[in-house]
Amino acid sequence: MALLKGTLDVLVLKALSWGPMHGFEITSWLEERSGGRIDVVDAALIQALHRLEERGLLDADWGVTKNGRRARYYRLTRAGRVRLKEESEALVDHVNALKTILTARSAET
Amino acid sequence: MIRPGVRRLFGLPLRTGEQVRSDADAELDAFLEERIEHLVQRGMTPEAARAEAMRRLGASMDDTRTALRASARRREGRKRIRDVMQEFAADVRFAWRQSAKTPGFTAVAVLTLALSIGANTAIFSVVHRLLLAPLPYPNGNRIVMPKMPFADAERAELLAAWQARTQTVMNIAGASEDMFSLRADGTVDTIPSATISASFLPLLGVRPIVGREFVRAEELPDGQATVAMISQSLWQRAYNGRADILGKTVSLDGRPLTIVGVTPAGLSIPLARTPPPDIWVPARMERASAGGSGSLIGGPTMFALLRPGASAEAASVELQSVVASLPDSAERSAVVRVMRAQDFLTARERRAVQVLFAAVGALLLIACANLANLLLARGWARQREFAIRGALGAGRARIGRQVLTESLSLALTGGVLGVGVAWLALRLIIAMRPPALDHLSDVQLEPTILLWTLGISITTGILFGCAPALLAGAQSTGDVLRRETLGGSTGITARRVRSTLIVMEIAASLVLLTGSGLLVRSFAALQRMPLGFEPRGLVHATVLLGGQKFRDRKVEFRDAIIERLRTLPGVTGVAVGVMPGKAYIGGGLETEADSTGQRANVPLIGTVFISPDYFRVTRIALVEGRLPDPATMTADGKGRALAYSPEVLVNREVARRLWPNRSAIGERVRIPPDLDRGGRVDPWSTVVGVVDDTRMPEVHGDVAAMQVYSLVPPKLGDMPIVVRTNGSGDIAAPMIKRTIASVHPALYVRPTLSGDTYLRDGLAPTRFAMALITSFGVLALVLSAVGLYGVIAYSVTQRRREIGVRVALGAEPSAVVGIVVGDGLRLAGVGVVIGAALAAAATRVLEAMLYGVSPTDPVTFAAVAVVVAAVALVASYVPARRVLRIDPAETLRAD
């Protein structure tokens, strides 16, 4: 399933609210949590990480993965945490509204 | 994980471009490898896993790499900016904490800055309005004014010739301001008005908000106009802004005019020194002025509109070439010039504004020197702090930047308060403005001005912050810490820098105070200037008796008006005549025999029509002879006013110039015959008396004009009158106007002029310059005194040990006080000498603004030097007394 526009950022923030992760961990986490229903394009994910760091929502530093590789670990900043709360509330509202409309029984049935 | 704050604290370098790129690559590679490994663990072959990883990447490897490098670069750029901002914010917070720790110092610094930046901003708004800003019209920066020494008729001819062949200007227009009586709803009101050529509004780039502009055909000679435009203000005031205003008539000086348009709010003639006109009347360009009696106005002010891209210089050259082709050889040699209307101030006014600007600039420099001094003293006190921070690893640049941030925060705080000071100062300046600078009334603190304030605040902060910043950066850490422990006194350089700053401050204050002293003396001299008449309590008005309706009843009305005015309470005398003091230039005079016994034609003598008691009312002294006898008046003056009066008076200036070695009594004069009148010759009038010269209380009003006083002819159209009141003329003026209007409903009065206003206006330019420069001078002196106080107080603290030793060795404390005060006076002395030398050079620029005192007036120089020295003495003595409180035992033990 392709992602709705603009939801990648909030999903990344949500993933990182569990603790610092590197790029591949984030994408694995998203796949796992969605039961494989969400499929993120890798290039887009890394660019999203750069963009979020640029905006000061994330901080990054080099660390070592469990496989012994050097990788860039990302963590939420305070601003990132605030943004996550706002964005996820808005998104959940939006989805609920869509759900209400789309699941309403039509008059004929 | 290193937080930005931590990175900054340890001064960790940010990534270079090369590193950023390799970081981005490494991140991508690690990601792919993680994924491949993950897939292999799930049982894929390495080849299949790699292929799958590439597929999941979503784009080609190269494209992804390029995109990620770009986003990483963007990210680092943003982070770098954020770090700098955070560092700056930290510096500012630190600066605030520092300032809060030393409230006294902060208050003095901010107040000093607020006053000097405020004064600077206020004067800059004046400079901006008068010298820099374009005129407030759509075509403002293209409006020029041709200046040429020609009479109206020739001027019109020349302008027509110019317009016919010009490449540089598009449009020529004339306008002149006037005052008219407007009658509406049974009340008579004098309103400002203007006569303009039809091309005037298009030239300015202005369109009427209602109705239309004038057309060429409506330009008629004086008094024949049939249409008018009214101002937006009059439209609202007198007609409640009603929509059907066009076609209504308005009665101007008793003349009905049809309203054809309404001009935008506040529209005025460029550079006019009168309020915005309420009525606009069309007139021929050649002679747009109504030129009422006693008027000095020769004709309209001419304006031209430059073509886009054309320069005033090019227009000058072109106009000069038009002049060169004139038929008359005398006219051909005339020098003409086209100047930007924006450059309208006379050289003298421009000079005055520049002097004020320079003065306020000097004040700002003094404030900078003073603050540098204070900061230096504080800088020394904080050397330990800097040294410790240096020892802990802060770079010199970093500490220097911190100190600069502190001074900038002070300067900007001062700047914000300075805007408030400027606002107040501007209200004062506007209230005091001389008539010549009348358009200052609309000066505001507009964005340009505030930008200037910001600019000078930052410059000031850098200027006065520089010395301490350099010092903080340049000190060797080891030296400072060692010196601290040894308790030695601070470097000789420091003392020298501070002494130099003080000398500079005192010198600059002396220059400002000398300028102020010279203006004060000029002002006093102007007030003592013999005017030859008494302006206080004198009111002048002109009653319009011209035209057909009063034809045979002029004398009757004149007598009735004078009678009615005489009975007013507080009025002690009424006479026919104009306000003395102004030169009333006329067509010249012919004398039967001048000093050489020849018949001579003397140009530029004005004739003033009077009734015999004019001299009693104005208090002009009769110095020789007697007053003319009204009984000698002839019934028929053959068309020339002077000819009615066989007996006339002249003023001293005429007597001195025409008959230097003998009495003027008995000499005969007449209006020179000219060709216009077909060679008709007037009869001679005899001089029966000489009266005193009259002057204006102006710096340049000292030259008396040549005047002849002739009895008022019975047929005189508009009648000028003077009224002597025993109170203020300003208060009596409206009552006088009402009384005249009450004599007959058809009577109109031109605006009154009170002698008190007249006197005030004459003194205003000097008062204006004097008040401003004096306040700057006093402020400068106070700042210098504070600076000197600081230096002396500091040196006493510094020299505690030396003083303790001296006292312990038997020196009288009072003698030691003497030594310290001597130090202060030595500084002041050097400052006074340098300042006096500077002042001697600088006050020359004031020359044009001085009256009755030379720019190097020794009395002023001496007095100012004494004042400065006295202030320096006090500023040194007060802190020097601290010496008395030094306990020698304690200071010696302290080591």
Contacts between the chains, C-beta under 8 A, distances in Angstrom:
chain1	res1	chain2	res2	distance
A	20	B	1	7.3
A	22	B	30	7.1
A	22	B	31	7.6
A	22	B	34	7.5
A	23	B	27	6.7
A	23	B	30	7.7
A	23	B	31	4.6
A	23	B	34	7.9
A	24	B	30	7.7
A	24	B	31	5.1
A	24	B	34	3.8
A	24	B	35	5.7
A	24	B	38	7.2
A	25	B	34	8.0
A	28	B	38	7.1
A	41	B	56	7.3
A	41	B	57	7.4
A	41	B	58	3.4
A	41	B	59	7.9
A	42	B	31	6.6
A	42	B	32	8.0
A	42	B	35	7.4
A	42	B	53	7.9
A	42	B	56	5.3
A	42	B	57	4.8
A	42	B	58	6.1
A	42	B	64	8.0
A	43	B	57	5.4
A	43	B	58	4.8
A	43	B	59	5.1
A	43	B	63	7.8
A	43	B	64	4.4
A	43	B	67	6.6
A	43	B	68	7.4
A	44	B	58	6.3
A	46	B	27	6.7
A	46	B	28	6.5
A	46	B	31	6.5
A	46	B	64	7.9
A	46	B	68	5.7
A	47	B	67	6.2
A	47	B	68	6.5
A	47	B	71	5.1
A	50	B	68	7.0
A	50	B	71	3.8
A	50	B	72	5.6
A	50	B	74	7.4
A	50	B	75	5.0
A	51	B	71	6.4
A	51	B	75	7.6
A	53	B	75	5.3
A	53	B	79	7.8
A	54	B	71	7.5
A	54	B	74	5.9
A	54	B	75	3.9
A	54	B	78	4.8
A	54	B	79	7.3
A	55	B	78	7.8
A	56	B	82	6.6
A	59	B	1	6.9
A	59	B	3	7.1
A	59	B	4	7.8
A	61	B	1	4.8
A	61	B	2	6.2
A	63	B	1	7.9
A	65	B	30	7.4
A	65	B	34	6.6
A	67	B	34	6.9
A	67	B	37	6.0
A	69	B	30	5.2
A	69	B	33	6.2
A	69	B	34	6.7
A	70	B	26	6.6
A	70	B	30	6.3
A	71	B	27	7.1
A	71	B	30	4.4
A	71	B	31	7.5
A	71	B	34	7.1
A	72	B	23	7.4
A	72	B	26	7.9
A	72	B	27	4.7
A	72	B	30	7.4
A	73	B	1	7.4
A	75	B	1	6.7
